[in-house]
């Protein structure tokens, strides 16, 4: 079984052979971010698949934020490019939770903690975060918890 990093290298080779500029440049930038993460700190280390997924998730988030910024600035071509790169990266990420699934997890955590009111948001987030890590963006989770506690 190949690791996620090996899969990225194989996909990069295939994208280069197919002359898919968007895919190859996106994977190159992602592999660069993975390498930077490996050499960050005092000692070089090999990233696990979970760590590589976190890096890919961070890169995808950067693409979404950049696309939004370009869109707000009226630069639609760059926004479309960023969104397309985000779609390439989304193919490597686990399927995101739907709003209904996220709401069910949050409701269970609220019931488990006995939380009432917005001041208990931290306690609920502590219970929810491990269950949805990598499956839902932090801002979506926070919004769902906030809505459940109002």
N, C-alpha and C positions, 0 to 999 in steps of 0.2 A: 504494500500500500504506500502510495506516495504522500509526502507531506504537502501541506498547502504551499509552502515556498517552492518546492519542486514543481508543483502544478502550475504556479505562476511562471516559472522558467519555461516549462513546456508550452504554455499558452503564448508566451512572448515569441518563442521560436516559430510557432504556427502562424501567429499574426504577422511576423516579418515575412515569412514565406508567401502569405496571402496578400502582402502589400497593404495590410489594413493599418493605416497610419494612426487612426484614433485609438484603436485597441492596443497597438504596440507602444505608443507613447504613454498611454495611461498605465499599462502594466510596468513599463520601465520606471515611471515615477513612483509607483507603488513599491517596486522592488528596491528602489533607492531609499525610500522611507523605511523599509524593513531593515536594510543594511545599516542605516543610521541608528536605528533602535538597537541593533545588535552590538554596535560599537560604543553606544552611549554608556556613560558610567566609567567606573575604574577598570573594569575587565570585560573583554569581549565574551559574548555568550551566544549560544544558538537559541533562537526563539522557538517556542512550542507553537503548535497550530493555534492555540487559544490566543497567544500573544500576537501572532500574525493576523488573526481575525480582528484584534483590537486595532492594529495599525491600519488595516483595510477600512475598518469602520471610521476611524479618524480621517482617513483620506476621503472617504465618501462624504463625510460631514463637511469637510472643507469645500468639496465640489458643490454641495447644495448651497452653502453660505455664499460662495463666490457667484453662483448662478443667480441667486436672489439679489446680490449687490449689483451685478451687471444688468439685471432686468430693471432694477430701480433706477439705474443710471441711463437707461434707454439703449444699452448696447446688447441688442437681441442676439446677434451672431455669437458673441462670446458667451452669453447666457446659455444658448442652445448647446454650444460646445461643452460647457461645464456640466450641463444636465446629461449629455451623452456619455461623458466620462464617468459620471456618477452611476449611470445604468450599467456600464461595463463592470464597475466595482461591485455593484449590487448582486451581480451574478456569483460572487464569491462569498457573500454574506448569507447567514441563515435567514429563512423567511421571517419577516417581521410580524409581530402579533397584531391581530386586528383590534380595532377599538373595543369591540365587545369582549374579546379575550382579556385585554388589558384591564377593562373595567371589572371583570369577574375576579381577577387576581387582586386588584386593589380592594374590592369589596370584602374579600376573604381576609385580607391583611387588616383592614379597619375593624372587622368583627373580632379577629384574633387579638388585636391590641386593645380593643375597647376604647379606641380613640374617639374623641368628640371635639369638634372645633379645629380651626386652623393652627392653633398652637401645638397640636399633636402631629403635625406633618412630618417632622423628623423621625418620630417613632415608627410611623407607617412606612416611610421611605426605607428605613433600615430593613423592614420585613419584605418589602416589595423588590428592592434592588437586586438581591441575589437571584430571585426567581425570573427576572426579566432581563438580566444582564446579556447584552448582545442581541436581544430579541425586540427591544423597543428603545428608542432614543430617550435620553434623560429628560428632555424638555416635555416630551409626550407623557412620560411617567409622572413628572411633577404636576402637569396640568390635570391628569386623571385623579391623582391623590387630592389635589386642591379642590376639584369638583366634588369628590366624594365626601370631603370634610366640611363642606359649606352647609 
